[in-house]
Amino acid sequence: MAAPLLEWFDARQRDDIAWRGEQDPYAILVAEVMAQQTRVETAAPYHRRFMHRFPDVRTLAEAEEDEVLGLWEGLGYYARARNLRRAARRVVSEFGGRIPRAVAELRTLPGVGPYTAGAVASVAFGLPEPAIDGNARRVLSRLGDLETASPSELDHAARTLLREASERPGDLNQALMDLGSAVCTPRRPGCGVCPLSTRCLALRRGTIGQRPPRKRRARSPERVEAAAVVRRGGRVLVLRRPSEGLLGGLWDFPSVGLPSPTPPTSPAAVLTSALQKDLGLDCRVAGESRVLRHTFSHFRLRLAVHWARWRSGEVSTRRQHRWVGPGEFGDLAFPAYLRRLIDEDVSPKDVSSRKAR
């Protein structure tokens, strides 16, 4: 099966993948980390900017976390950026600044799982290692009509193909991904133009729609929060989120969780109390001024934004904080759903004139 698949791959050669044909292991590692849970066409411009600023692993290892997160802003799943920087530091300290070849060593790097390790090993170093993403999983499941598509079954199927393409393991892995993305799609696959259709057991048996087996996803719960944009003169208070956890390392406005669907007291009152109790600030908090909604992988966020005016007190938390002045918002990395709010309502031109009512 490898020969017709590689022939199809050679004739197609997607030009929307910025790193296609890249041989630098570092550039491939960055690309594969960015492509985790992200479409390649979305990741492409981020990859170009990232490589321009951090052209080698040592540059990334020496970078400040804020700058790395800033270049990642909008791509989501920010733990990938933090782990990539940590991985660069480990490569420098433990591997002499060279991306390791072996899958076992690649797996020791933060944020590098089986797929990413296999992709780097096969594409950058030509090693016969599987790189099974969601697209490749679908292709392999249908080719072998795998009822469960367990990791061991998929690994065996991928390695069988790799033995047929011993001189081009990286191209074979990429061909499987491309085929799953363009032809062997979840719904309405293009079996008529598939280079492997005559060898596909699921097509022959009529089980295409059942392979791979689908998992039912429950509707994600809604999380309701309120945030305060606290103004003190011409500056606005921002807090840095803990490094570990959701949106770790990004900057945010002071916020508090609210009971859903209806809080027992007004969000403004809850915020006023939280600012005093958690931060030691006496603030006048206005009513709700804007509602932001954002969908994460495991919940939906409804964020009620309130304007607030500082009256007295100094921030009494160990959590890193800053009073951001004109021209400084662009230097900090914020969650993507806050960037529009900042640009439209909390930008320097508005901070000096906006007042809490």
C-alpha positions in Angstrom: 0.0 0.0 0.0 2.9 2.4 0.5 3.8 2.8 -3.2 0.4 4.2 -4.4 0.1 6.3 -1.2 3.5 7.9 -1.8 2.8 8.4 -5.5 -0.4 10.3 -4.5 1.5 12.3 -1.9 4.2 13.3 -4.4 1.7 14.4 -6.9 -0.3 16.5 -4.4 2.3 18.1 -2.1 0.3 20.6 -0.1 1.6 24.1 -0.4 -0.4 25.5 2.6 1.9 23.8 5.1 4.7 26.3 5.9 7.1 23.6 7.2 6.6 21.0 4.4 10.0 20.0 3.2 11.7 21.3 6.3 14.7 19.3 7.5 15.7 21.3 10.6 14.6 19.1 13.6 14.0 22.2 15.7 11.7 23.8 13.1 9.9 20.5 12.8 9.4 20.2 16.5 8.0 23.7 16.7 5.7 22.9 13.8 4.4 19.7 15.3 3.8 21.2 18.7 1.8 24.1 17.1 -0.2 21.6 15.0 -1.4 19.7 18.1 -5.1 20.4 18.3 -4.8 23.1 15.7 -5.4 23.1 11.9 -2.1 23.4 10.0 -3.4 26.3 8.0 -4.1 28.1 11.2 -0.7 27.3 12.7 1.3 28.3 9.5 1.5 32.1 10.1 2.3 31.5 13.8 5.1 29.2 12.8 6.6 31.7 10.4 6.6 34.5 13.1 7.9 32.2 15.8 10.8 30.9 13.7 11.7 34.5 12.7 11.9 35.5 16.3 13.4 32.2 17.7 15.4 30.8 14.7 17.1 28.1 16.8 16.7 26.2 20.0 19.1 28.3 22.0 17.3 31.5 21.2 14.0 30.0 22.4 15.7 28.6 25.6 17.0 32.1 26.5 13.6 33.8 25.8 11.4 35.3 28.4 8.1 33.4 28.9 6.1 36.6 28.3 7.5 37.0 24.8 6.9 33.4 23.9 3.3 33.5 25.1 2.9 36.8 23.3 3.8 35.2 19.9 1.5 32.3 20.8 -1.4 34.6 21.6 -4.5 33.5 19.7 -3.3 30.0 18.9 -4.8 28.6 22.2 -3.7 25.7 24.4 -0.9 27.8 25.9 0.6 25.0 27.8 2.1 24.0 24.5 4.1 27.2 24.4 5.3 26.9 27.9 6.3 23.3 27.4 8.1 24.1 24.1 10.2 26.7 25.9 10.9 24.2 28.7 11.8 21.6 26.1 14.3 24.0 24.5 16.0 24.6 27.8 16.3 20.9 28.4 17.7 20.3 24.9 20.3 22.9 25.6 21.2 21.7 29.1 21.0 17.9 28.5 21.5 17.4 24.8 24.1 20.1 23.9 21.6 22.2 22.0 20.8 19.4 19.5 17.3 17.9 19.2 17.6 14.2 20.1 17.0 11.6 17.5 15.6 8.7 19.5 11.9 8.5 20.3 12.7 7.6 23.9 14.8 10.7 24.3 12.3 12.9 22.5 9.6 11.7 24.9 11.5 13.0 27.8 11.0 16.6 26.6 8.1 18.5 28.1 4.9 18.4 26.0 6.3 15.7 23.6 4.0 12.7 23.3 4.0 9.7 21.0 2.7 11.5 18.0 5.1 14.5 18.2 8.1 12.2 18.9 7.3 10.0 16.0 6.8 12.9 13.7 10.2 14.5 14.6 12.0 11.2 14.5 10.6 10.2 11.1 10.5 13.5 9.3 13.7 15.1 10.6 15.8 12.0 11.1 14.3 9.4 8.7 13.6 6.9 11.4 10.7 4.3 10.8 8.6 5.6 13.7 4.8 6.0 13.5 3.2 9.4 13.9 -0.5 8.8 14.3 -2.7 11.9 14.5 -6.5 11.9 14.2 -6.3 11.9 10.4 -3.9 8.9 10.3 -5.9 7.1 12.8 -9.0 7.3 10.6 -7.2 6.1 7.5 -5.6 3.2 9.3 -8.8 2.2 11.0 -10.6 2.1 7.7 -7.9 0.3 5.8 -7.8 -2.5 8.2 -11.5 -2.2 9.3 -10.4 -2.0 12.9 -13.4 -2.3 15.1 -11.7 -0.9 18.2 -8.8 1.0 16.7 -6.7 0.4 19.9 -3.3 2.1 20.1 -1.6 -1.3 19.7 -3.6 -2.1 16.5 -2.9 1.3 15.0 0.8 1.1 15.9 1.0 -2.4 14.2 -0.8 -1.1 11.1 1.5 2.0 10.8 4.7 0.0 11.3 3.6 -2.5 8.6 3.3 0.4 6.2 6.5 1.9 7.3 8.4 -1.3 6.5 7.2 -0.9 2.9 8.5 2.6 2.8 11.8 2.1 4.6 13.5 4.9 2.7 10.7 7.5 3.2 9.2 7.1 6.7 8.6 10.8 7.2 6.8 11.1 3.8 4.7 8.1 4.5 3.5 9.5 7.9 2.7 12.9 6.2 0.9 11.1 3.4 -1.4 9.3 5.9 -2.2 12.6 7.5 -2.8 14.4 4.2 -5.0 11.5 3.0 -7.1 11.7 6.1 -7.4 15.4 5.9 -8.3 15.7 2.2 -9.8 12.4 1.1 -10.6 10.0 3.9 -12.6 12.6 5.8 -15.0 11.8 8.8 -18.1 12.3 6.7 -18.5 11.8 2.9 -15.0 10.5 2.3 -13.8 10.6 -1.3 -13.4 6.9 -1.8 -13.6 7.3 -5.6 -10.3 9.3 -5.7 -8.5 7.5 -2.9 -5.3 5.8 -4.0 -6.0 3.0 -1.5 -9.6 2.4 -2.2 -9.0 -1.1 -3.7 -7.2 -2.1 -0.6 -9.6 -0.7 2.0 -11.4 -3.4 4.0 -13.9 -1.0 5.5 -15.0 0.1 2.0 -15.3 -3.5 0.9 -17.4 -4.4 3.9 -19.5 -1.3 4.0 -18.3 -0.1 7.5 -16.7 3.2 6.5 -19.1 5.2 8.6 -18.3 3.1 11.6 -14.6 3.4 11.5 -13.0 4.6 13.6 -15.5 4.1 16.4 -17.0 7.4 17.6 -17.2 8.6 21.1 -20.3 10.4 22.2 -19.4 13.7 23.7 -21.6 15.2 26.4 -22.5 18.9 26.1 -19.8 20.9 27.9 -20.9 22.7 31.0 -21.0 26.5 31.3 -18.8 28.3 33.7 -19.9 31.8 34.7 -17.4 34.4 35.9 -17.2 38.1 36.6 -14.1 40.2 35.9 -13.2 43.7 37.0 -11.3 46.2 34.9 -9.9 48.3 37.8 -8.7 51.7 36.9 -6.2 53.7 39.0 -5.5 57.0 37.3 -4.4 56.1 33.8 -3.5 52.6 34.7 -5.3 49.3 34.8 -4.7 46.3 37.1 -3.8 43.0 35.6 -2.8 39.8 37.3 -0.7 37.0 36.0 -2.3 33.5 36.0 -0.4 30.7 37.7 2.1 29.0 35.4 0.3 25.6 35.7 -3.3 25.2 34.8 -5.7 26.8 32.4 -4.1 29.7 30.4 -1.1 29.5 32.6 1.3 32.3 32.5 -1.1 34.7 30.7 -2.2 38.0 32.0 -5.8 38.6 33.1 -8.1 40.9 34.9 -9.2 40.1 38.5 -12.1 37.7 38.3 -14.3 35.5 40.4 -16.4 32.5 39.7 -20.2 32.9 40.0 -22.9 30.3 40.7 -24.8 29.3 37.6 -27.3 30.1 36.4 -28.1 33.0 38.8 -25.9 34.2 41.6 -27.5 35.0 45.0 -26.1 38.5 45.0 -25.2 40.9 42.2 -21.9 40.2 40.4 -20.8 43.7 41.1 -21.2 43.1 44.9 -19.3 39.7 44.6 -16.5 41.5 42.8 -16.3 44.3 45.3 -16.0 41.8 48.1 -13.4 39.6 46.3 -11.2 42.6 45.4 -11.2 43.6 49.1 -10.7 40.1 50.5 -8.3 38.6 47.9 -6.3 41.7 46.9 -6.8 44.2 49.7 -8.3 46.8 47.4 -11.3 49.1 48.1 -12.9 49.6 44.7 -16.1 51.0 43.3 -17.5 48.4 40.9 -20.0 49.4 38.3 -22.7 47.2 36.8 -22.1 44.8 34.0 -20.9 46.5 30.9 -20.0 43.7 28.5 -20.4 39.9 28.3 -17.7 37.8 26.7 -18.2 34.2 25.7 -15.6 31.6 24.8 -15.6 27.9 24.3 -12.7 25.8 25.8 -12.2 22.1 25.1 -14.1 21.1 28.3 -16.4 24.0 29.2 -18.0 27.1 28.0 -17.1 30.4 29.6 -19.5 33.3 30.1 -17.6 36.3 31.5 -19.3 39.4 32.7 -17.0 42.4 32.6 -17.4 45.3 35.0 -15.6 48.6 35.1 -14.2 49.5 38.5 -12.4 52.5 40.1 -9.7 52.1 42.7 -10.3 54.0 45.9 -7.5 52.8 48.3 -5.3 49.9 49.2 -2.3 48.1 47.7 -2.4 44.7 46.1 -1.6 42.3 49.0 -1.2 39.0 47.1 2.0 37.1 46.1 0.5 36.6 42.7 2.4 38.7 40.1 0.5 41.8 39.2 1.0 45.1 37.3 -0.7 48.4 36.8 -0.6 48.7 33.0 -0.2 52.1 31.5 -0.6 53.5 28.0 1.3 51.5 25.4 2.0 48.5 27.7 -0.9 46.2 26.8 0.8 45.0 23.7 3.8 43.8 25.7 1.8 41.3 27.7 0.1 38.1 26.5 -3.6 37.9 27.3 -6.2 35.1 26.5 -7.5 35.7 23.0 -11.0 36.3 24.2 -9.8 39.3 26.1 -7.7 40.9 23.3 -10.8 42.3 21.5 -12.0 43.8 24.8 -8.6 45.4 25.4 -8.4 46.7 21.9 -11.9 48.2 21.8 -12.6 49.2 25.4 -9.4 49.0 27.5 -6.9 50.4 25.1 -4.7 53.3 26.3 -6.9 55.8 24.4 -9.9 54.8 26.5 -8.3 54.1 29.9 -7.9 57.8 30.8 -11.4 58.7 30.0 -13.5 55.7 31.0 -15.1 55.9 34.4 -16.9 53.5 36.6 -20.5 54.6 37.0 
